[in-house]
Amino acid sequence: MAEHVIRLPDVGEGIAEAELVEWQVKVGDLVRADTTLAAVMTDKATVEIPSPMDGEIIWLGAEIGDKVAVGSDLVRLKVAGEKDSASTAQPQARAALADAPRAAPATKTHPTTDAEQRSARPVISPRQAPRTAPSATPRSGAFAGAVRPVASPAVRLRAREAGFDLRQIPGTGPAGRITHEDLDAFAARDPRVARSQTLQPKSAVEDVKVIGLRRRIAEQMATAHARIPHITYVEEVDVTALEDLRESLNRRKRKEQPRLTLLPFLMRAMVSAVAKQPRLNALYDDEAGVIHQHAGVHIGVATQTPTGLLVPVVRHVEALNLWDCAAEIARLAETARTGSATREDLSGSTITLTSLGAMGGVVSTPIINHPEVAIVGVNKIMMRPVWNGSGFVPRKMMNLSSSFDHRVIDGWDAATFVQDIKALLETPALIFASD
């Protein structure tokens, strides 16, 4: 027997190190060639590291969350042979990030590519559905012990919290993957399982290491909060006429047209307001003391995904109509949620729009997407009594909660910007007049 060392490959773009976000194996596991050993994350992409040969895991070179230098020892295998050797795992990983990373959705929560694919596969989200060996079917012989239930991290967490043994749950997803629906079906088949989880004291404490996308979100939020003096301005908007118009347009839309939400109207209103105050459509390089004021309006749309907050970008909104905006929002939201968004989709915004829909609350204090200088927050629509001069009438009202970089934007300019948006939304015909 001999020892084979697997080193972290060069994942491209001049990256000197990558963050280890997931181990798929442990010491003592028997693996086959192309079995995924680990996943490492650089920037917004995750690359899977496969085994180049059959062997037994005898050493792992890092812990989850560690930064691993390119070329450093990652895994050691005991393999058949007479001479020790070393290699980097799958040199295809070097070029994998050169193109826009994509992954085909496998479940409703986490995307994955075909488990048979041999090259290192980049994806956007670090908490993807677990990478598997070429076959999830148990094998006979010495390698049977290498197989474990196939499930995404979210499914594993839910099963652990519920006290479910994943080995007892048949998976209906691709390659036998266990899905959230499988957990629901397992609990439904035996009501005692569900009942056993209620009214029981729990004393467990789980330490969750902040890694991958969650760590990057934390770092971005900390940077934005520490470096940007925020000013938040809240204004209520009467969207009764806008909602009537939106519903009318949706009734009349062509089959191939997407359904209009509130966001396309807001985006068009933002374009008009930015035209009057171009300084709000800018990036502030506070180290160089330069404001990069953009002519093109590239609106980032904050989108919650199973793995965390992403901000896909609708580019050149100034050149898009309502239907174009709606189609691009739908496309980007789907790619963000499935993890198939590209670097182009997730970068280059000049101003951000954030909305939690029906969960939007009454007021929020959105954090600016550094190095931008403004973010427009949308709160939920509520029916409220409004005084019209002679009596109270029911109106659909919504608050806009918007934050601005007070180093660049004065309070008066922030208020003027929001008031311009308010005027357009309350008289939606003006949105089309400004096109």
C-alpha positions as CSV (number, residue, x, y, z in Angstrom):
1,M,0.0,0.0,0.0
2,A,1.1,3.6,-0.6
3,E,0.1,7.1,0.4
4,H,-1.3,9.6,-2.2
5,V,-1.5,13.3,-1.3
6,I,-4.3,15.4,-2.9
7,R,-3.5,19.1,-3.0
8,L,-5.8,22.1,-3.4
9,P,-5.8,22.9,-7.1
10,D,-5.4,26.3,-8.6
11,V,-9.0,27.5,-9.0
12,G,-8.1,30.4,-11.3
13,E,-8.4,34.2,-11.3
14,G,-5.1,34.5,-9.4
15,I,-6.7,33.1,-6.2
16,A,-4.0,32.3,-3.6
17,E,-6.4,30.6,-1.1
18,A,-9.9,29.3,-0.8
19,E,-12.2,28.7,2.1
20,L,-13.1,25.1,3.0
21,V,-16.9,25.1,3.3
22,E,-17.8,21.4,3.3
23,W,-16.2,17.9,3.8
24,Q,-18.0,15.0,2.1
25,V,-15.7,12.4,3.7
26,K,-14.1,11.6,7.0
27,V,-11.0,9.7,8.1
28,G,-11.5,6.0,7.5
29,D,-13.9,6.4,4.6
30,L,-13.3,4.3,1.4
31,V,-13.7,6.4,-1.7
32,R,-13.7,5.8,-5.4
33,A,-12.3,7.9,-8.2
34,D,-14.5,11.0,-8.8
35,T,-16.0,10.8,-5.4
36,T,-16.4,14.4,-4.2
37,L,-14.1,14.9,-1.2
38,A,-14.7,18.6,-0.3
39,A,-16.0,21.9,-1.5
40,V,-14.0,25.1,-1.3
41,M,-15.3,28.6,-1.9
42,T,-13.6,31.6,-3.4
43,D,-15.5,34.9,-3.9
44,K,-19.0,33.8,-4.7
45,A,-18.3,30.4,-6.3
46,T,-17.9,27.0,-4.8
47,V,-15.7,24.4,-6.4
48,E,-16.0,20.7,-5.7
49,I,-12.7,18.7,-5.2
50,P,-13.0,15.1,-6.4
51,S,-10.8,12.2,-5.7
52,P,-8.5,11.2,-8.6
53,M,-8.4,7.5,-7.5
54,D,-9.8,4.8,-5.3
55,G,-8.4,4.7,-1.7
56,E,-9.0,5.1,2.0
57,I,-9.0,8.5,3.7
58,I,-6.2,8.6,6.3
59,W,-5.9,12.4,6.8
60,L,-7.8,15.6,6.3
61,G,-5.8,18.8,6.1
62,A,-8.2,21.5,7.3
63,E,-11.4,22.2,9.2
64,I,-14.6,23.7,7.9
65,G,-14.2,27.5,7.6
66,D,-10.4,27.3,7.3
67,K,-8.6,29.2,4.5
68,V,-6.5,26.7,2.5
69,A,-3.6,27.9,0.3
70,V,-3.5,26.7,-3.3
71,G,-1.1,23.8,-3.6
72,S,-1.2,22.9,0.1
73,D,-2.0,19.3,1.2
74,L,-5.8,18.8,1.5
75,V,-6.3,15.0,1.7
76,R,-4.2,11.9,2.1
77,L,-5.3,8.6,0.7
78,K,-4.0,5.0,1.3
79,V,-4.0,3.5,-2.2
80,A,-2.9,0.3,-3.8
81,G,0.7,0.7,-5.0
82,E,4.3,0.7,-3.9
83,K,5.3,4.4,-4.1
84,D,4.0,7.5,-2.5
85,S,2.7,10.2,-4.8
86,A,1.0,13.5,-4.8
87,S,-1.4,15.4,-7.1
88,T,-3.8,18.3,-7.3
89,A,-7.4,17.2,-7.7
90,Q,-8.8,17.6,-11.2
91,P,-6.9,20.3,-13.0
92,Q,-10.2,21.3,-14.6
93,A,-10.9,23.3,-11.5
94,R,-8.4,25.8,-12.7
95,A,-10.5,26.8,-15.6
96,A,-13.9,26.2,-14.0
97,L,-14.3,29.8,-12.8
98,A,-13.2,31.4,-16.0
99,D,-16.8,31.1,-17.4
100,A,-19.9,32.2,-15.6
101,P,-20.6,29.5,-13.0
102,R,-23.9,27.7,-13.3
103,A,-25.6,24.7,-11.7
104,A,-28.8,22.9,-12.6
105,P,-31.4,22.8,-9.8
106,A,-31.9,19.5,-8.2
107,T,-34.3,20.3,-5.3
108,K,-36.4,23.3,-4.4
109,T,-33.8,24.5,-1.9
110,H,-30.3,23.6,-3.2
111,P,-28.9,23.2,-6.7
112,T,-26.6,20.5,-7.9
113,T,-25.2,19.2,-11.1
114,D,-25.3,15.7,-12.5
115,A,-23.5,13.5,-10.0
116,E,-21.9,11.7,-12.9
117,Q,-20.0,14.9,-14.0
118,R,-16.3,14.4,-13.5
119,S,-14.9,17.9,-13.6
120,A,-14.8,20.3,-10.6
121,R,-18.1,22.1,-10.7
122,P,-18.5,25.8,-9.6
123,V,-21.7,27.1,-8.2
124,I,-22.8,30.4,-6.6
125,S,-24.0,29.3,-3.2
126,P,-21.6,27.7,-0.7
127,R,-24.4,25.6,0.9
128,Q,-25.3,23.5,-2.1
129,A,-26.9,20.1,-2.1
130,P,-24.1,17.7,-1.0
131,R,-21.8,16.6,-3.7
132,T,-22.0,12.8,-4.2
133,A,-20.0,10.0,-5.7
134,P,-20.9,9.0,-9.2
135,S,-23.5,6.7,-7.8
136,A,-25.5,7.0,-4.6
137,T,-26.5,3.4,-4.8
138,P,-24.8,1.3,-2.1
139,R,-21.9,-0.8,-3.5
140,S,-20.9,-4.3,-2.6
141,G,-17.5,-5.1,-1.2
142,A,-15.1,-3.0,0.7
143,F,-16.6,0.3,-0.5
144,A,-20.1,-0.2,0.9
145,G,-19.2,1.7,4.0
146,A,-18.4,4.9,2.0
147,V,-22.1,5.6,1.2
148,R,-24.1,7.9,3.4
149,P,-27.6,9.4,3.1
150,V,-27.6,12.0,0.4
151,A,-29.3,15.3,1.5
152,S,-28.7,19.0,1.5
153,P,-27.4,20.8,4.5
154,A,-30.9,22.3,5.1
155,V,-32.5,18.9,5.1
156,R,-29.8,17.5,7.4
157,L,-30.3,20.4,9.9
158,R,-34.1,19.9,9.9
159,A,-33.7,16.1,10.4
160,R,-31.3,16.6,13.2
161,E,-33.6,19.1,14.9
162,A,-36.5,16.7,14.5
163,G,-34.5,13.7,15.7
164,F,-34.9,11.9,12.4
165,D,-32.4,9.3,11.3
166,L,-31.8,10.0,7.6
167,R,-30.7,6.4,7.1
168,Q,-34.3,5.4,7.7
169,I,-35.8,7.8,5.2
170,P,-36.0,6.8,1.5
171,G,-35.0,9.6,-0.8
172,T,-37.0,10.4,-3.9
173,G,-34.7,13.1,-5.3
174,P,-32.0,12.6,-8.0
175,A,-29.6,9.8,-7.1
176,G,-31.7,9.0,-4.0
177,R,-31.4,12.5,-2.5
178,I,-33.6,13.1,0.6
179,T,-35.7,16.2,0.2
180,H,-37.9,18.2,2.5
181,E,-40.9,16.4,1.1
182,D,-39.4,13.1,2.1
183,L,-39.1,14.4,5.7
184,D,-42.7,15.4,5.6
185,A,-43.8,12.1,4.2
186,F,-41.7,10.2,6.9
187,A,-43.4,12.2,9.7
188,A,-46.9,11.7,8.1
189,R,-46.5,7.9,7.8
190,D,-45.9,7.6,11.6
191,P,-47.8,10.2,13.6
192,R,-45.9,9.2,16.7
193,V,-42.8,10.7,15.1
194,A,-44.4,14.1,14.9
195,R,-46.0,13.8,18.3
196,S,-42.8,12.8,19.9
197,Q,-41.3,16.2,18.9
198,T,-43.9,18.3,20.7
199,L,-43.7,19.5,24.3
200,Q,-40.4,17.9,24.9
201,P,-37.6,19.7,26.8
202,K,-34.6,20.3,24.7
203,S,-31.1,21.1,26.1
204,A,-28.9,20.7,23.1
205,V,-26.7,23.6,22.1
206,E,-25.4,23.6,18.5
207,D,-22.4,25.7,17.6
208,V,-22.8,26.8,14.0
209,K,-19.6,28.0,12.4
210,V,-20.0,31.1,10.2
211,I,-18.6,30.0,6.8
212,G,-19.1,30.5,3.1
213,L,-21.7,32.8,1.9
214,R,-23.0,33.5,5.4
215,R,-19.5,34.7,6.4
216,R,-19.3,36.9,3.3
217,I,-22.7,38.4,4.0
218,A,-21.5,39.1,7.6
219,E,-18.3,40.7,6.4
220,Q,-20.2,42.9,3.8
221,M,-22.7,44.0,6.4
222,A,-20.0,44.8,9.0
223,T,-18.1,46.8,6.4
224,A,-21.2,48.7,5.3
225,H,-22.3,49.5,8.9
226,A,-18.8,50.5,10.1
227,R,-17.8,52.6,7.1
228,I,-21.1,54.2,6.0
229,P,-22.9,56.8,8.2
230,H,-26.5,55.9,7.4
231,I,-29.4,58.2,7.2
232,T,-32.8,56.5,6.9
233,Y,-35.8,58.4,5.5
234,V,-39.3,56.9,5.7
235,E,-42.3,58.1,3.8
236,E,-45.8,56.7,3.2
237,V,-47.1,56.3,-0.3
238,D,-50.7,55.9,-1.5
239,V,-50.5,53.1,-4.0
240,T,-54.2,52.6,-4.6
241,A,-54.1,53.9,-8.1
242,L,-50.9,52.1,-8.8
243,E,-52.4,48.8,-7.6
244,D,-55.5,49.3,-9.8
245,L,-53.3,50.0,-12.8
246,R,-51.1,46.9,-12.1
247,E,-54.1,44.6,-11.8
248,S,-55.5,46.0,-15.0
249,L,-52.3,45.5,-16.9
250,N,-52.0,42.0,-15.6
251,R,-55.5,41.2,-16.8
252,R,-54.7,42.5,-20.3
253,K,-51.1,41.1,-20.6
254,R,-50.2,38.8,-23.4
255,K,-49.6,35.1,-22.6
256,E,-45.8,35.4,-23.1
257,Q,-45.5,38.5,-20.8
258,P,-44.6,38.1,-17.2
259,R,-46.9,39.0,-14.4
260,L,-46.2,42.5,-13.1
261,T,-45.4,43.0,-9.4
262,L,-44.8,46.3,-7.7
263,L,-41.1,46.2,-8.3
264,P,-41.0,47.1,-12.0
265,F,-43.0,50.3,-11.2
266,L,-40.6,51.2,-8.4
267,M,-37.6,50.6,-10.7
268,R,-39.0,52.8,-13.4
269,A,-39.7,55.5,-10.8
270,M,-36.2,55.2,-9.4
271,V,-34.8,55.8,-12.9
272,S,-36.8,59.0,-13.2
273,A,-35.8,60.2,-9.7
274,V,-32.1,59.3,-10.4
275,A,-32.2,61.4,-13.6
276,K,-32.9,64.5,-11.4
277,Q,-30.3,63.5,-8.8
278,P,-27.6,61.5,-10.5
279,R,-25.3,61.5,-7.5
280,L,-27.5,58.9,-5.9
281,N,-26.7,56.4,-8.7
282,A,-23.1,56.1,-7.7
283,L,-20.3,54.2,-6.0
284,Y,-18.2,55.9,-3.4
285,D,-14.5,55.0,-3.1
286,D,-13.9,56.3,0.3
287,E,-10.3,55.4,0.3
288,A,-9.5,57.4,-2.8
289,G,-12.1,60.1,-2.0
290,V,-13.8,59.6,-5.4
291,I,-17.5,59.3,-6.2
292,H,-18.0,57.2,-9.4
293,Q,-21.3,58.6,-10.8
294,H,-22.9,56.2,-13.3
295,A,-25.0,57.1,-16.3
296,G,-26.5,53.6,-16.5
297,V,-28.9,52.6,-13.8
298,H,-28.0,49.1,-12.6
299,I,-30.5,48.2,-9.8
300,G,-29.6,45.4,-7.4
301,V,-32.6,43.5,-6.2
302,A,-32.0,42.1,-2.7
303,T,-33.2,38.5,-2.9
304,Q,-33.5,36.0,0.0
305,T,-32.3,32.5,-0.9
306,P,-32.0,29.2,1.0
307,T,-28.4,29.9,1.6
308,G,-28.6,33.7,2.4
309,L,-29.0,37.1,0.9
310,L,-27.9,37.7,-2.7
311,V,-28.2,40.8,-4.8
312,P,-28.7,40.0,-8.5
313,V,-28.5,43.0,-10.7
314,V,-31.0,44.3,-13.4
315,R,-28.7,46.2,-15.7
316,H,-29.5,49.3,-17.7
317,V,-33.0,49.8,-16.2
318,E,-33.1,53.1,-18.0
319,A,-33.4,51.2,-21.2
320,L,-36.1,48.7,-20.0
321,N,-39.9,49.1,-19.9
322,L,-42.1,47.6,-17.2
323,W,-42.4,44.2,-18.9
324,D,-38.7,44.0,-19.5
325,C,-38.0,44.8,-15.9
326,A,-40.5,42.1,-14.7
327,A,-39.0,39.5,-17.0
328,E,-35.5,40.2,-15.8
329,I,-36.5,40.3,-12.1
330,A,-38.2,36.9,-12.5
331,R,-35.1,35.4,-14.3
332,L,-32.7,36.7,-11.7
333,A,-34.8,35.7,-8.7
334,E,-34.9,32.1,-10.1
335,T,-31.2,31.9,-10.7
336,A,-30.4,33.3,-7.3
337,R,-32.7,30.9,-5.5
338,T,-31.4,27.9,-7.4
339,G,-27.8,28.9,-7.2
340,S,-27.3,29.2,-11.0
341,A,-26.7,32.9,-11.0
342,T,-23.5,34.0,-12.8
343,R,-20.9,36.5,-11.6
344,E,-22.4,38.9,-14.2
345,D,-25.8,38.5,-12.5
346,L,-24.5,39.2,-9.1
347,S,-22.2,42.2,-9.6
348,G,-22.2,45.8,-10.9
349,S,-25.1,47.3,-9.2
350,T,-25.2,51.1,-8.7
351,I,-28.2,51.4,-6.4
352,T,-30.2,48.7,-4.6
353,L,-33.9,47.9,-4.1
354,T,-34.9,45.7,-1.2
355,S,-38.3,44.2,-0.4
356,L,-39.7,41.5,1.8
357,G,-43.0,41.5,0.2
358,A,-45.9,40.7,2.5
359,M,-43.3,40.3,5.3
360,G,-42.0,43.8,4.7
361,G,-43.3,45.2,8.0
362,V,-44.3,48.9,8.6
363,V,-40.8,50.4,8.8
364,S,-37.3,49.0,8.1
365,T,-33.8,50.4,8.2
366,P,-32.0,48.9,5.2
367,I,-28.2,48.6,5.1
368,I,-26.6,50.2,2.1
369,N,-24.8,47.7,-0.3
370,H,-21.3,49.1,0.0
371,P,-19.8,50.9,-1.9
372,E,-23.2,52.2,-3.2
373,V,-24.7,55.3,-1.6
374,A,-28.4,54.6,-1.6
375,I,-30.9,51.8,-1.1
376,V,-34.7,51.9,-1.4
377,G,-36.6,49.7,0.9
378,V,-40.2,48.6,0.3
379,N,-42.6,47.9,3.2
380,K,-45.9,45.9,2.9
381,I,-49.1,47.4,1.5
382,M,-51.9,47.8,4.0
383,M,-55.4,49.2,3.8
384,R,-55.5,52.3,6.0
385,P,-58.1,55.0,6.7
386,V,-57.0,58.2,5.1
387,W,-58.5,61.7,5.6
388,N,-59.5,63.2,2.2
389,G,-60.7,66.6,3.6
390,S,-64.2,65.6,4.3
391,G,-64.0,62.1,5.8
392,F,-61.9,59.0,6.1
393,V,-61.7,56.7,3.1
394,P,-60.0,53.3,2.7
395,R,-56.7,53.5,0.8
396,K,-53.9,51.1,0.0
397,M,-50.9,52.6,1.7
398,M,-47.2,51.6,1.7
399,N,-44.1,52.9,3.4
400,L,-40.8,53.4,1.6
401,S,-37.8,53.1,4.0
402,S,-34.7,54.3,2.3
403,S,-31.1,54.7,3.5
404,F,-28.4,57.0,2.2
405,D,-24.7,57.5,2.7
406,H,-24.6,60.7,4.7
407,R,-21.1,61.4,3.6
408,V,-22.3,61.8,0.0
409,I,-26.0,62.5,0.3
410,D,-27.5,65.3,2.3
411,G,-30.8,64.8,4.1
412,W,-32.5,67.3,1.8
413,D,-31.4,65.4,-1.3
414,A,-32.5,62.1,0.2
415,A,-35.9,63.5,1.0
416,T,-36.3,65.0,-2.4
417,F,-35.3,61.7,-4.1
418,V,-38.0,59.8,-2.1
419,Q,-40.6,62.5,-2.7
420,D,-40.0,62.2,-6.4
421,I,-40.5,58.4,-6.3
422,K,-43.7,59.0,-4.2
423,A,-45.1,61.4,-6.7
424,L,-44.6,58.9,-9.5
425,L,-46.1,56.0,-7.6
426,E,-49.1,58.0,-6.5
427,T,-49.8,59.2,-10.1
428,P,-48.6,56.2,-12.1
429,A,-49.4,57.7,-15.4
430,L,-46.3,59.9,-14.8
431,I,-44.1,56.8,-14.9
432,F,-45.1,56.3,-18.6
433,A,-44.9,60.0,-19.3
434,S,-41.3,59.9,-18.2
435,D,-40.4,57.0,-20.4
